[in-house]
Amino acid sequence: MSEDAMDAVTRDDHGTPAPASSSTSVAVGDRAGLHRGAPEGEPLLAATDLVAGYLPGVNILNGCDLVLHPGELIGIIGPNGAGKSTLLKALFGLVNVRSGSVTLAGEEITNLRADHLVQRGVGFVPQNNNVFPSLTIEENLQMGAFQAPRRFAERFAFVADLFPTLAERRRQRAGSLSGGERQMVAMARALMMEPSVLLLDEPSAGLSPVKQDETFLRTRKINKAGVSVVIVEQNARRALQICDRGYVLDQGRNAYSGPGRQLMHDPKVIELYLGTLATDVEAASTHGPLVPPAEKP
Ligand SMILES: Nc1ncnc2c1ncn2[C@@H]1O[C@H](COP(=O)(O)OP(=O)(O)OP(=O)(O)O)[C@@H](O)[C@H]1O
């Protein structure tokens, strides 16, 4: 497959639209439809009506909702500046939540410190600066397990099974790795504390199209290994392909939500956020359609 074709798969997805009505749209204020397609039962992670921001008086999230059920892989997409990364940071205690709540297995965790969240089973992989470049792969993974050093060998075996390359190259400095390999180390490090929830901030950013596909497939693998995942992505079509459900954010609010494949084929979502038909993306991909959620074991 040509580079051009892969570029077509991964080029920037976003316009600067305003939410509009369609069969899968969630009208602002219509909370009943916010979690369309979600399983029954108590969510593992839930954000309700989150308002958050960085600067006094400036809100970036203007009442965001999200639920993640055990075993789910959830995608958050939307235009540049919609607040996707901010939502993830608010879930992980890195941005002050001004109102609304975050719960983990029914317990309030709003504004809890990140290190406490790690202890409770939440892992976070930032988009940038996510490895210690002067440390080896193994030392990076030790940092991931610093709150439970005795579990290092057991957890190392777990991540080595998921990412054999890391075990083979454990003595190599992270700074000498490619972008895709660094991303692998960052994900593995977050898995060292055996999180039940993994928050991934744009893991495909800056990678070649082929490496992006590998990252999505790896994310799916982590999810299949039993970790519930929230992934924020600019590569919206690819993210929706691997997700059970997706949330489209716009201006810090939920604009659309639903099963990933349904969003991919929704005419309004295509028009406003995706730009091209899902079938074009699949035809252009090295891997063809990524494993659809329906085929999850
Ligand atoms: N540390 C910060 N201090 C002040 N404003 C910030 C900070 N980080 C992000 N913002 C602002 O918050 C808004 C939302 O940013 P955010 O990174 O959450 O958007 P996003 O949807 O993830 O966008 P992108 O896809 O471009 O990464 C932007 O206007 C951004 O400038």
The ligand as a Tripos MOL2 file, in Angstrom:
@<TRIPOS>MOLECULE
LIG
   31    33     1     0     0
SMALL
NO_CHARGES

@<TRIPOS>ATOM
      1 N1         -1.9330   23.8000   30.5800 N.pl3     1 LIG1
      2 C1         -2.8520   24.5740   29.9890 C.ar      1 LIG1
      3 N2         -3.0470   25.8420   30.3850 N.ar      1 LIG1
      4 C2         -4.0060   26.6240   29.8090 C.ar      1 LIG1
      5 N3         -4.8030   26.1970   28.7980 N.ar      1 LIG1
      6 C3         -4.6380   24.9410   28.3620 C.ar      1 LIG1
      7 C4         -3.6460   24.0560   28.9220 C.ar      1 LIG1
      8 N4         -3.7260   22.8750   28.2740 N.ar      1 LIG1
      9 C5         -4.7010   23.0040   27.3480 C.ar      1 LIG1
     10 N5         -5.2390   24.2400   27.4040 N.ar      1 LIG1
     11 C6         -6.3340   24.7400   26.5560 C.3       1 LIG1
     12 O1         -7.4650   23.9330   26.7250 O.3       1 LIG1
     13 C7         -8.1710   23.7890   25.4990 C.3       1 LIG1
     14 C8         -8.4290   22.3310   25.2420 C.3       1 LIG1
     15 O2         -7.1950   21.6800   25.1020 O.3       1 LIG1
     16 P1         -7.1060   20.1010   24.9900 P.3       1 LIG1
     17 O3         -5.6590   19.7540   24.8610 O.co2     1 LIG1
     18 O4         -7.8720   19.4590   26.0680 O.co2     1 LIG1
     19 O5         -7.8760   19.8490   23.6220 O.3       1 LIG1
     20 P2         -7.9340   18.5630   22.7310 P.3       1 LIG1
     21 O6         -9.3520   18.3280   22.3870 O.co2     1 LIG1
     22 O7         -7.2030   17.4360   23.3790 O.co2     1 LIG1
     23 O8         -7.1880   19.1150   21.4380 O.3       1 LIG1
     24 P3         -6.0830   18.4710   20.5180 P.3       1 LIG1
     25 O9         -6.7860   17.4430   19.6980 O.co2     1 LIG1
     26 O10        -5.6450   19.6470   19.6930 O.co2     1 LIG1
     27 O11        -4.9970   17.9220   21.3980 O.co2     1 LIG1
     28 C9         -7.3340   24.4620   24.4360 C.3       1 LIG1
     29 O12        -7.8910   25.7190   24.1690 O.3       1 LIG1
     30 C10        -5.9790   24.5970   25.0820 C.3       1 LIG1
     31 O13        -5.3110   25.7390   24.6190 O.3       1 LIG1
@<TRIPOS>BOND
     1     1     2 1
     2     2     3 ar
     3     2     7 ar
     4     3     4 ar
     5     4     5 ar
     6     5     6 ar
     7     6     7 ar
     8     6    10 ar
     9     7     8 ar
    10     8     9 ar
    11     9    10 ar
    12    10    11 1
    13    11    12 1
    14    11    30 1
    15    12    13 1
    16    13    14 1
    17    13    28 1
    18    14    15 1
    19    15    16 1
    20    16    17 2
    21    16    18 1
    22    16    19 1
    23    19    20 1
    24    20    21 2
    25    20    22 1
    26    20    23 1
    27    23    24 1
    28    24    25 2
    29    24    26 1
    30    24    27 1
    31    28    29 1
    32    28    30 1
    33    30    31 1
@<TRIPOS>SUBSTRUCTURE
     1 LIG1         1 GROUP 0 **** ****
